[in-house]
Amino acid sequence: MTPDSAALGHVRDRVDRALQAFVSEQRGVLLAAGDDLRPGAESIAGLLAGGKRLRPAFCYWGWRGAGGPDCPEIIKAAAALELLHAGALVHDDLMDASDTRRGQPSVHRQFEARHAGRGWHGSAAAFGMGAAILLGDLLICWTDEMFHASGLPPGALRRGRPVLDRMRTEVFAGQYLDLLGQAIGDETVAGALRVVEFKTAKYTIERPLHLGAALAGAGLAGTDDAPYAGGGALTGDGGAAGRDGGTAGRDGSLTAAYTAYGLPLGIAFQLRDDILGVFGDPAQTGKPAGDDVREGKRTVLLAIARSRATAGQAQVIDRYLGDPLLDGAGTAEVRAAIAGTGAVAECERMIGRHVSEAIAALEGAPMTGEAREALAELAVAATARVG
Amino acid sequence: MTPDSAALGHVRDRVDRALQAFVSEQRGVLLAAGDDLRPGAESIAGLLAGGKRLRPAFCYWGWRGAGGPDCPEIIKAAAALELLHAGALVHDDLMDASDTRRGQPSVHRQFEARHAGRGWHGSAAAFGMGAAILLGDLLICWTDEMFHASGLPPGALRRGRPVLDRMRTEVFAGQYLDLLGQAIGDETVAGALRVVEFKTAKYTIERPLHLGAALAGAGLAGTDDAPYAGGGALTGDGGAAGRDGGTAGRDGSLTAAYTAYGLPLGIAFQLRDDILGVFGDPAQTGKPAGDDVREGKRTVLLAIARSRATAGQAQVIDRYLGDPLLDGAGTAEVRAAIAGTGAVAECERMIGRHVSEAIAALEGAPMTGEAREALAELAVAATARVG
């Protein structure tokens, strides 16, 4: 993430502290079950120390854009998304057999090494798998705990709940489509984009924004439990909100604007990730060079490269894709082949187009001026990053 | 489960219908992401068609015992526990490499077979693992969705939420302790009992009862959002409730009574499971004969058998424990060795003692007479079962 992203930094530090406080409380619950839970608690704390906090940032600004006030409660509710994400990453790394995450060994590798180092009984890999499944489950469950203990009014939580529910069903459905696509050998750009829609665009951007908006009462005007909708919280905003008249219209079009911003931005975000997954600097990404190639990931970048490759380029890509022993020389070779197809340039063009589309969707959308600026800034930060 | 368990049957049919309705709705959400999600939706529906619905039954009677009225909302909230349990089972079967569940192939085996049968790319086992992780995650997330959409009053859900949270952290912590115990080769009876406390006694019985009580307002007297506590719902109960005077005292001692009933009953329940895991009839248990031996499970029964075994008996047990190829002849031999140690008789004595202790805890507890009878009946049903 670019260091000058104020819209993200504003939220990130407070999300960090909220997560630390939550995890420290849970540590007590775990240790009450037995001191043997200490490595599990430490592994979780280590994983949660990293992360860009993108989903909480979008949730926060989705709330602010709908007129929600800055307050500690929305920070806690938004931070809960980071627990879901951490749990999904633990499970994802296990499924992908990834060795590293955020510059550290992945959770299943940590526990595998623990088992191997102590010469315990049975299979070290099975132990690592079991620990990763259980710690991921814990993190996923803690999402709800932190969300409901955020201190937001009950009516707000009740409005947000269905959005959180939908978001989770979509992300796991998207991951299954990804797994299936890899199995059936779907190498089309369309197939890869469908996975991106559910696994990234909705999950990372659109739904967090919708969650923030629902918590603030947008889209539910007329119900008696919408404390922040169309109310005084928007006053002092300099007239940016309420542009299209009635509250119902404003809320409906705010949700629509978040979708119009979130979906293209989500695709751009994933395309940046695709490029970093092949061309990124390990010191910045926290992942080994060329990791997506090594893991044989079915990304949009690779789908485009394949669709444009000459026979020679295709041969190089096929030779290294999914090769667990891919080394520095191989990485350089496959990078040259992919770049040679023009796929990287095409992805950069797509990123530019999608970011512009996302930012354009903010124009005229019925939200506070501060939120509009923050979301425009976030759009750039999420897609111009180097790690 | 014994067919004559009215206290369970009363709840089970309605829980079944609530789960069917919920899963059918979720199927629509999944298919909206793509028709490729159909096998996942079907696998989940198949898994949820089975099950004893013990946790929902304890939650329901925990609620009724605290004076909560019979209503569809508590059935839905209680049924949510079955989704958590199904998700945990999917993950548990994957960790244990179990082939079957409820008489069907386990979820990871279903998807492994799907991959192998179609000759898809990559490893069929990895595909099965990935699908099982994701479907388990979905089920675990749906717990919260069904719980919060149950229709119970917001105040009730707010009171129940921390109990549900604690219950989930405990069960995954207990599973980790189990995994760890197996790895470090802890063969003590005390070690096995500690796992049973968290993984079974609290999770299956104590916490579901506490959840029902918290939803009904027990233990939180004096707060302004306890609609069913100490109120008219207990009238007409024939004076069974409120025996020890003030509402706060009643609620406190109801929660304590549920613990005093739930923990010994949980141990008895698990001991029955341990016996069925070695001596059960596959037609009744839905699992192959001797499955716990084949999987090398570290049960209390096996810990007792080891602690009492002669050198010859220990040799037989060690020979077959964890042997994936254990056949009918081996099962018969290991059964004879275990029974010969007297461990089965000891477990039966422990079951009897713990069930008596559980039922005695109901005597004089401040709950409705109907609930007391139902819980006494459930104690027998949960421990006298053959499958």
Interface residues (C-beta under 8 A of the other chain):
Chain A: Q26 V29 L30 A33 G34 D36 L37 G40 G87 A88 H91 L94 M95 A97 H115 R118 W120 H121 G122 A126 F127 M129 G130 A131 I133 L134 L135 G136 D137 L138 I140 C141 W142 D144 E145 H148 A149 P154 G155 R158 R161 P162 D165 R166 R168 T169 E170 F172 A173 G174 Q175 Y176 L177 L179 L180 Q182 A183 I184 G185 R194 F198
Chain B: Q26 V29 L30 A33 G34 D36 L37 G40 G87 A88 H91 L94 M95 A97 H115 R118 W120 H121 G122 A126 F127 M129 G130 A131 I133 L134 L135 G136 D137 L138 I140 C141 W142 D144 E145 H148 A149 P154 G155 R158 R161 P162 D165 R166 R168 T169 E170 F172 A173 G174 Q175 Y176 L177 L179 L180 Q182 A183 I184 G185 R194 F198 G296
